[in-house]
Amino acid sequence: MLLHVTHETRYAYSPPVETAQHLAHLKPLGTGSQRLVSHALTVSPEPAQRSESPDIYGNARAFFALDSTHDGLVVTAESVVETAPPELSPAAARELPWETVRERFRYAKNQPFDPAAEFVFPSRYVPRHDHFAAYARPSFTPGRPIFDAAMDLTLRMHADFRYDSGSTEISTPAVEALAQRHGVCQDFAHIMIACLRTLGLPARYVSGYLLTQPPPGRPRLTGADASHAWVSVYIPGADGPGDWAEFDPTNGRQPGEDYVALAIGRDYADVSPMRGVLHGGARHTLEVRVTVQPMDERPAEAAQAAQEAKAPSRPQSPSQDKEPS
């Protein structure tokens, strides 16, 4: 599937900002199930400096700096991504009891290092707490395969939690969102990750997008979509390196070819789409508009994108607050 994603962020400042530096995670990943065909990041006003570099998790991170007074900022990322259904972990790995995975990440002298161990520890928005373990235990019964247990937790959260836009902020503690049983996708991802890590299992945060479908007979609305978040759970290989399986507690399913992964990290703090340091601009308003649509709805561009999707991979030119979910 070829998907076109537009992510527009608009800031208005009062009083004007004198200088600013920003970091953006707005360039989709290249993974086994998705390929970045094209990407462009435009910034207005034009930055005095801009660059792109990978962060510690391999995400593309754009930096730009503005050294002149401005009362607004518009950042637009346009990407075309070729997606496919994710490959499932081998059956032998998926059948590993969850306790076996937990024991692999208990400290033991001379035990081989597994990089996934970094995602067992608490992080800024994902603490460990007994309440998370208590919620997770009905899914993680003795001897249950880790894949089945994670899927059961995903489905239970989808049934137990209510999506409620505006009911939480990014600063809302995950344990509070767990208690109130409602929030947005960032909250649900943080809660599920906290449940897994509290049990001693590696889990990471995935930011990205989901292709939504308009009501029957209605056109797709430009700018009506939003960024999304889900969870990635580590499943060790039976005899070697493991893999990550993804789960979306907001929608009670595994991500498929209608998802676009943007960045991965320990939690939202690692992969927020936009962050910055400003001099001036004591107050601001923020507007985010996201559109995800199949390329066949953009006939003028679909043929060119299809050709680019078939072409060999080549290096991309430098392109590069809690957003709605």
Secondary structure in CASP SS format (residue, H / E / C, confidence):
PFRMAT SS
TARGET T0000
AUTHOR 0000-0000-0000
METHOD secondary structure of the structure
MODEL  1
M C 1.00
L E 1.00
L E 1.00
H E 1.00
V E 1.00
T E 1.00
H E 1.00
E E 1.00
T E 1.00
R E 1.00
Y E 1.00
A E 1.00
Y E 1.00
S E 1.00
P E 1.00
P E 1.00
V E 1.00
E E 1.00
T E 1.00
A E 1.00
Q E 1.00
H E 1.00
L E 1.00
A E 1.00
H C 1.00
L C 1.00
K C 1.00
P C 1.00
L C 1.00
G C 1.00
T E 1.00
G C 1.00
S C 1.00
Q E 1.00
R E 1.00
L E 1.00
V E 1.00
S E 1.00
H E 1.00
A E 1.00
L E 1.00
T E 1.00
V E 1.00
S E 1.00
P C 1.00
E C 1.00
P C 1.00
A C 1.00
Q E 1.00
R E 1.00
S E 1.00
E E 1.00
S E 1.00
P E 1.00
D C 1.00
I C 1.00
Y C 1.00
G C 1.00
N C 1.00
A E 1.00
R E 1.00
A E 1.00
F E 1.00
F E 1.00
A E 1.00
L E 1.00
D C 1.00
S C 1.00
T C 1.00
H E 1.00
D E 1.00
G E 1.00
L E 1.00
V E 1.00
V E 1.00
T E 1.00
A E 1.00
E E 1.00
S E 1.00
V E 1.00
V E 1.00
E E 1.00
T E 1.00
A C 1.00
P C 1.00
P C 1.00
E C 1.00
L C 1.00
S C 1.00
P C 1.00
A H 1.00
A H 1.00
A H 1.00
R H 1.00
E C 1.00
L C 1.00
P E 1.00
W H 1.00
E H 1.00
T H 1.00
V H 1.00
R H 1.00
E H 1.00
R H 1.00
F C 1.00
R C 1.00
Y C 1.00
A C 1.00
K C 1.00
N C 1.00
Q C 1.00
P C 1.00
F C 1.00
D C 1.00
P H 1.00
A H 1.00
A H 1.00
E H 1.00
F H 1.00
V H 1.00
F C 1.00
P C 1.00
S E 1.00
R C 1.00
Y C 1.00
V E 1.00
P C 1.00
R C 1.00
H C 1.00
D H 1.00
H H 1.00
F H 1.00
A H 1.00
A H 1.00
Y H 1.00
A H 1.00
R C 1.00
P C 1.00
S C 1.00
F C 1.00
T C 1.00
P C 1.00
G C 1.00
R C 1.00
P E 1.00
I H 1.00
F H 1.00
D H 1.00
A H 1.00
A H 1.00
M H 1.00
D H 1.00
L H 1.00
T H 1.00
L H 1.00
R H 1.00
M H 1.00
H H 1.00
A H 1.00
D H 1.00
F C 1.00
R E 1.00
Y E 1.00
D C 1.00
S C 1.00
G C 1.00
S C 1.00
T C 1.00
E C 1.00
I C 1.00
S C 1.00
T C 1.00
P C 1.00
A H 1.00
V H 1.00
E H 1.00
A H 1.00
L H 1.00
A H 1.00
Q H 1.00
R C 1.00
H E 1.00
G E 1.00
V C 1.00
C H 1.00
Q H 1.00
D H 1.00
F H 1.00
A H 1.00
H H 1.00
I H 1.00
M H 1.00
I H 1.00
A H 1.00
C H 1.00
L H 1.00
R H 1.00
T H 1.00
L C 1.00
G C 1.00
L C 1.00
P C 1.00
A E 1.00
R E 1.00
Y E 1.00
V E 1.00
S E 1.00
G E 1.00
Y E 1.00
L E 1.00
L C 1.00
T C 1.00
Q C 1.00
P C 1.00
P C 1.00
P C 1.00
G C 1.00
R C 1.00
P C 1.00
R C 1.00
L C 1.00
T C 1.00
G C 1.00
A E 1.00
D E 1.00
A C 1.00
S E 1.00
H E 1.00
A E 1.00
W E 1.00
V E 1.00
S E 1.00
V E 1.00
Y E 1.00
I E 1.00
P C 1.00
G C 1.00
A C 1.00
D C 1.00
G C 1.00
P C 1.00
G C 1.00
D E 1.00
W E 1.00
A E 1.00
E E 1.00
F E 1.00
D E 1.00
P C 1.00
T C 1.00
N C 1.00
G C 1.00
R E 1.00
Q C 1.00
P C 1.00
G C 1.00
E C 1.00
D C 1.00
Y E 1.00
V E 1.00
A E 1.00
L E 1.00
A E 1.00
I E 1.00
G E 1.00
R C 1.00
D C 1.00
Y H 1.00
A H 1.00
D H 1.00
V H 1.00
S C 1.00
P C 1.00
M E 1.00
R E 1.00
G E 1.00
V E 1.00
L E 1.00
H E 1.00
G E 1.00
G C 1.00
A C 1.00
R E 1.00
H E 1.00
T E 1.00
L E 1.00
E E 1.00
V E 1.00
R E 1.00
V E 1.00
T E 1.00
V E 1.00
Q E 1.00
P E 1.00
M H 1.00
D H 1.00
E H 1.00
R C 1.00
P H 1.00
A H 1.00
E H 1.00
A H 1.00
A H 1.00
Q H 1.00
A H 1.00
A H 1.00
Q H 1.00
E H 1.00
A H 1.00
K H 1.00
A C 1.00
P C 1.00
S C 1.00
R C 1.00
P C 1.00
Q C 1.00
S C 1.00
P C 1.00
S C 1.00
Q C 1.00
D C 1.00
K C 1.00
E C 1.00
P C 1.00
S C 1.00
END
